[in-house]
Amino acid sequence: MLWNSGNQIVRGEDIVAADPLRFQFSEDAVVLDSKIIRYTREANKVSTTNDSQRPHCAFLTFDYLDPQDGAIIEILHTARERSPQILGTIRGVPKGVIDWGRIPIQDPLRLPIYLVLPFVIVMFTIGVVLIFYDFVYLYGDSHASLGTSILFAVSSVLYFALSWQVGRSLRRHYPKALSGGELETVAAMKRPPPPFAVE
């Protein structure tokens, strides 16, 4: 599966010809067939092609991808590895295509953001409070225990890590239009917002 996880349109004409968007296996492998089995919109014109000069690759093209537009690509190949590398250069997408690995079909975190965001904020706030309390406890009390201070510090780090992981998981949601069936490698592309925007 591949989709635009950002908030800017990604145009197919921005794919660099010298480094096309492709699913690449080891050089001794052969891509026998590749096809689009599901897409968000037909107007995106997502398609795959094979090249006899590089039989271990399946090339991907599209007209454009609005935010949350994408497709599920099925590739039949002879490689030992199950999933390919996703390579290629797209103008305006400096990080390229990001491989997010496997994403569960039944995502336990796929909840409305208005329910999850308060949880993230609370966890982050608790982390800040623990760090502040640790600072006051350690430097404001001459009889403070180093062990207790370390406990506060570790707890604050755990709360920060939890809030970060939950927030990161919120961005790993594939489009609902592509849900259903078994999903393996999931990749996303994101064009950063322009430095100046007119709304």
C-alpha positions in Angstrom: 0.0 0.0 0.0 1.2 3.5 -0.8 -0.5 6.8 -0.1 0.0 10.5 0.4 0.1 11.0 4.2 0.8 14.7 4.0 -1.4 17.7 3.5 -0.1 18.8 0.1 -0.8 17.4 -3.4 1.9 15.2 -4.9 2.0 15.3 -8.7 3.1 12.4 -10.9 5.0 14.9 -13.1 7.3 15.6 -10.1 8.7 12.1 -10.2 12.3 12.4 -11.3 12.9 10.5 -14.6 16.5 9.6 -13.6 15.2 8.0 -10.3 11.7 6.8 -10.9 9.3 5.6 -8.2 9.7 1.8 -7.9 9.4 -1.3 -5.8 12.8 -2.9 -6.0 13.8 -6.5 -5.0 17.3 -8.1 -5.0 19.0 -8.1 -8.4 18.6 -11.8 -8.8 14.8 -11.6 -8.5 12.2 -11.2 -11.2 9.0 -9.4 -11.0 6.5 -11.6 -12.7 3.5 -9.4 -12.5 2.3 -6.2 -10.7 -1.1 -4.7 -10.6 -3.3 -2.2 -8.7 -5.9 -4.0 -6.7 -7.5 -1.1 -4.9 -7.3 2.7 -5.1 -9.0 5.7 -3.5 -10.0 7.4 -6.7 -9.8 6.4 -10.4 -8.9 9.9 -11.4 -5.5 9.4 -9.7 -4.6 7.1 -12.6 -2.2 5.0 -10.5 -0.5 2.3 -12.5 2.4 -0.1 -12.5 4.8 -1.1 -15.3 7.7 -3.6 -15.6 11.0 -3.0 -17.4 13.0 -5.8 -19.1 16.2 -3.8 -18.4 15.4 -4.0 -14.7 13.3 -7.1 -14.2 13.7 -7.0 -10.4 11.7 -3.7 -10.2 8.0 -2.7 -10.6 7.6 1.0 -11.5 4.8 3.1 -10.2 3.2 6.1 -11.9 0.2 8.3 -11.1 -1.3 11.6 -12.3 -1.6 13.1 -8.8 -2.3 12.2 -5.2 -4.2 14.5 -3.0 -3.8 14.0 0.8 -5.1 10.5 1.7 -5.1 9.4 -1.9 -3.3 6.1 -2.6 -3.5 2.6 -3.8 -2.8 -1.0 -2.9 -0.3 -2.7 -5.2 0.0 -6.4 -5.6 3.4 -7.8 -6.9 4.2 -11.3 -7.9 7.9 -12.0 -7.7 10.6 -14.6 -7.3 12.6 -12.9 -4.5 13.4 -14.5 -1.2 12.5 -11.3 0.7 8.7 -10.8 1.1 8.7 -7.0 0.8 10.6 -4.8 -1.7 12.5 -1.6 -1.1 10.5 1.5 -2.1 12.8 3.8 -4.0 12.6 6.9 -6.1 12.8 10.7 -6.0 9.8 13.1 -6.1 10.4 16.8 -6.3 9.1 18.6 -3.3 9.2 15.4 -1.2 12.7 15.6 0.3 12.3 12.6 2.6 11.0 10.4 -0.3 8.7 7.5 0.3 8.8 6.4 3.9 8.4 2.7 4.6 6.2 2.2 7.7 6.3 -1.6 7.6 3.3 -3.5 8.7 0.2 -1.7 10.0 -2.5 -3.9 11.6 -5.8 -4.0 9.7 -7.7 -3.7 13.0 -5.7 -0.8 14.4 -6.6 -0.3 18.1 -5.6 3.3 17.9 -7.9 4.1 15.0 -10.1 6.3 17.1 -11.4 9.8 16.5 -8.6 12.3 17.1 -10.8 14.3 19.5 -10.7 11.2 21.8 -7.0 10.4 21.5 -5.6 13.9 21.5 -6.6 14.8 25.0 -4.9 11.6 26.2 -1.7 12.6 24.4 -1.9 16.1 26.0 -2.4 14.7 29.5 0.5 12.2 29.2 2.8 15.0 27.9 1.7 17.4 30.7 2.3 14.7 33.3 5.8 14.3 31.9 6.5 18.0 32.2 5.1 18.1 35.8 7.3 15.2 36.8 10.5 16.8 35.4 9.6 20.1 37.1 8.9 18.3 40.4 12.1 16.3 40.0 14.1 19.6 39.6 12.5 21.2 42.6 12.8 18.0 44.7 16.5 17.5 43.9 17.7 21.1 44.1 15.3 22.5 46.6 15.7 19.9 49.3 19.1 19.3 50.7 17.9 15.9 52.1 16.6 14.7 48.7 17.2 11.1 47.8 19.1 10.6 44.5 17.1 7.3 44.0 13.8 9.2 44.3 15.0 11.8 41.9 16.0 9.1 39.4 12.6 7.5 39.7 10.9 10.8 38.9 13.2 11.3 35.9 12.6 7.8 34.5 8.8 8.2 35.0 8.8 11.5 33.1 10.8 9.9 30.2 8.2 7.1 30.1 5.3 9.5 30.0 7.0 11.5 27.2 7.7 8.3 25.3 4.1 7.1 25.6 2.7 10.4 24.4 5.1 10.5 21.5 4.3 6.9 20.5 0.5 7.5 20.6 0.9 10.8 18.6 3.1 9.0 16.0 0.6 6.2 15.7 -2.1 8.8 14.8 -0.1 9.6 11.6 0.1 5.9 10.6 -3.5 5.5 9.5 -4.0 4.5 6.0 -7.0 5.9 4.1 -10.3 4.2 4.9 -11.0 3.8 1.2 -8.1 1.3 1.2 -9.2 -0.7 4.2 -10.1 -4.4 4.0 -8.0 -7.4 3.1 -4.5 -8.3 4.2 -1.9 -5.5 4.3 1.8 -6.1 4.2 4.3 -3.3 3.6 2.8 0.1 3.9 4.5 3.2 2.6 3.7 6.9 2.7 4.8 10.0 1.0 4.5 13.5 2.5 5.2 16.8 0.8 6.1 19.5 3.4 4.0 22.6 3.4 5.4 25.6 1.5 7.2 28.3 3.5 4.5 30.8 2.4 0.9 29.9 1.8 -2.1 31.9 0.8 -5.4 30.7 2.2 
